Amino acid sequence: MTRIAPVEPPYEPAVEEQLRSMMPEGVPPIALFRTFARNLPLAQAMHPWGRHELSRALSVGLRAREIVIVRTCARCGCEYEWGVHVAFFAQRAGLDAEQVKSLTHGRPDDPCWASAGDRLLIGLVDELHETSDVSDASWERVRTEFDEVQLLDLLLLCGWYHAISFTARAARVTLEDGAPTFDSVR
């Protein structure tokens, strides 16, 4: 059961403007954004950072970004945000069904991962999730594929989606209609 109910239309003008700015043209606002809108100053403050994390300004491409996000949300047990990203971005990021399954339930050494970079990203997320750190050995491995600018973006991307996952789970945000579930990709 939802703990913090998302705002519902009709929205106050400031809330409507904020929600419209957070979604693509013509797409209704998702439940998480409507939940954030319960605290409008928070939603306004978060928006520029969230927009950066999903933009072309991020120093890693769509595929790397989505591997980090989907794995982070899966590791945090956040079916809501995981489902949003699988539904909206997995196909565009070139993630096939076996890779989505692996990101959700598998390991970096699953046979579906041919790219060393993809495996390193999954391992990086796992280590950050488990230890809140990256060992020297792991750092040296990820440095073979990613430069310092990219690593800063990747570390903050993982942390950002920990925060999103914690909020969506603790607030018990209801899954979006038609969104996949962890079990649906098992």
C-alpha positions in Angstrom: 0.0 0.0 0.0 1.3 3.4 -0.9 2.6 5.4 2.0 2.8 8.8 0.3 0.0 9.2 -2.2 1.0 10.8 -5.5 -0.7 14.1 -6.3 -3.7 13.6 -8.6 -5.2 15.9 -11.2 -6.4 18.6 -11.3 -3.0 19.9 -10.2 -2.2 23.3 -8.8 -0.6 25.4 -11.5 2.9 25.2 -10.0 2.7 21.5 -9.6 1.3 21.0 -13.1 4.2 23.1 -14.6 6.8 21.1 -12.6 5.3 17.7 -13.7 5.1 18.8 -17.3 8.8 19.8 -17.2 9.7 16.3 -15.9 8.1 14.3 -18.7 8.4 14.1 -22.4 5.8 16.1 -24.3 2.3 14.5 -24.1 3.3 11.8 -21.6 1.4 11.8 -18.4 3.6 12.1 -15.2 4.7 8.9 -13.6 3.7 8.1 -10.0 7.2 8.7 -8.7 7.3 12.3 -10.0 3.7 12.8 -8.7 5.0 11.6 -5.3 7.9 14.0 -5.4 5.5 16.8 -6.2 4.0 16.4 -2.7 7.1 18.4 -1.7 7.3 20.9 -4.6 10.6 22.5 -3.5 12.2 19.0 -3.4 10.9 18.2 -6.9 12.1 21.5 -8.3 15.6 20.9 -6.7 15.9 17.4 -8.0 14.8 18.0 -11.5 18.1 19.6 -12.9 20.2 16.7 -11.5 17.8 14.0 -12.7 17.7 15.7 -16.2 21.5 15.7 -16.3 21.6 12.0 -15.4 19.3 11.1 -18.3 20.8 13.5 -20.8 23.4 13.4 -23.5 25.6 15.5 -21.3 26.3 12.4 -19.2 29.8 11.2 -20.3 28.7 7.6 -20.8 26.2 6.4 -23.4 22.7 5.2 -23.1 23.7 1.5 -22.8 26.2 2.1 -19.9 23.8 4.4 -18.2 20.9 1.9 -18.3 23.1 -1.0 -17.2 24.1 1.0 -14.1 20.5 2.2 -13.4 18.8 -1.2 -14.0 21.4 -3.1 -11.9 21.3 -0.5 -9.1 17.5 -0.6 -8.9 17.5 -4.4 -9.0 20.1 -4.6 -6.3 18.1 -2.2 -4.2 15.0 -4.2 -4.7 13.2 -1.3 -6.3 10.9 -2.9 -8.7 9.1 0.4 -9.5 12.1 2.3 -10.9 13.6 -0.8 -12.4 10.4 -1.4 -14.2 10.2 2.2 -15.5 13.7 1.9 -16.9 13.3 -1.6 -18.4 10.0 -0.5 -20.0 11.2 2.9 -21.4 14.9 2.4 -22.1 16.1 -1.2 -22.2 15.3 -1.8 -25.8 16.7 1.6 -26.9 19.9 0.8 -24.9 20.3 -2.5 -26.8 19.6 -4.7 -23.8 18.0 -7.9 -24.8 15.8 -10.2 -22.6 18.7 -12.3 -21.3 20.7 -9.2 -20.3 17.7 -7.7 -18.5 17.3 -11.0 -16.7 20.9 -11.0 -15.8 20.9 -7.4 -14.6 17.9 -8.4 -12.4 18.8 -11.8 -11.1 22.3 -12.7 -12.4 26.0 -11.9 -12.3 28.6 -10.0 -14.3 30.0 -13.2 -15.6 26.7 -14.5 -17.1 27.3 -15.6 -20.7 25.0 -12.9 -22.1 27.7 -10.3 -21.5 30.2 -10.3 -24.3 31.6 -6.8 -23.5 34.2 -6.4 -20.9 32.9 -2.9 -20.3 29.4 -4.2 -19.6 30.7 -6.7 -17.1 32.9 -4.1 -15.4 29.8 -1.8 -15.0 27.8 -4.6 -13.4 30.7 -5.4 -11.1 31.2 -1.8 -10.2 27.5 -1.4 -9.2 27.6 -4.6 -7.2 30.7 -3.6 -5.3 29.3 -0.1 -4.6 26.1 -1.7 -3.4 27.8 -4.2 -1.2 30.6 -2.1 0.3 29.8 1.5 -0.5 33.3 1.6 -1.9 35.4 0.3 -4.8 38.5 -1.7 -4.1 41.9 -0.7 -5.6 41.8 -3.9 -7.7 38.4 -3.1 -9.1 39.3 0.5 -9.7 42.2 -0.5 -11.8 40.0 -2.8 -13.8 37.3 -0.2 -14.5 40.0 2.4 -15.4 40.9 0.2 -18.4 37.5 1.0 -19.9 36.4 4.3 -18.4 38.2 7.6 -17.8 38.0 9.8 -14.7 35.1 11.9 -16.1 33.1 8.8 -16.9 33.9 7.3 -13.5 32.7 10.3 -11.7 29.4 10.2 -13.7 29.1 6.4 -13.1 29.7 6.7 -9.3 27.1 9.5 -9.0 24.7 7.8 -11.3 24.8 4.7 -9.0 24.4 6.8 -5.9 21.5 8.8 -7.4 19.6 5.7 -8.2 20.2 4.3 -4.7 18.5 7.5 -3.5 15.6 7.1 -6.0 15.3 3.4 -5.1 15.2 4.1 -1.4 12.5 6.7 -1.8 10.3 4.7 -4.2 10.5 1.6 -2.0 10.0 3.3 1.3 7.1 5.4 0.0 5.7 2.3 -1.6 5.2 3.9 -5.0 2.8 1.7 -7.0 4.1 0.1 -10.2 3.2 1.9 -13.4 0.5 0.2 -15.5 2.0 -2.4 -17.8 5.5 -2.1 -16.3 7.5 -5.4 -16.1 8.1 -7.0 -12.7 11.2 -8.8 -11.4 9.3 -12.1 -11.8 8.3 -11.4 -15.3 12.0 -11.5 -16.5 13.0 -14.5 -14.4 
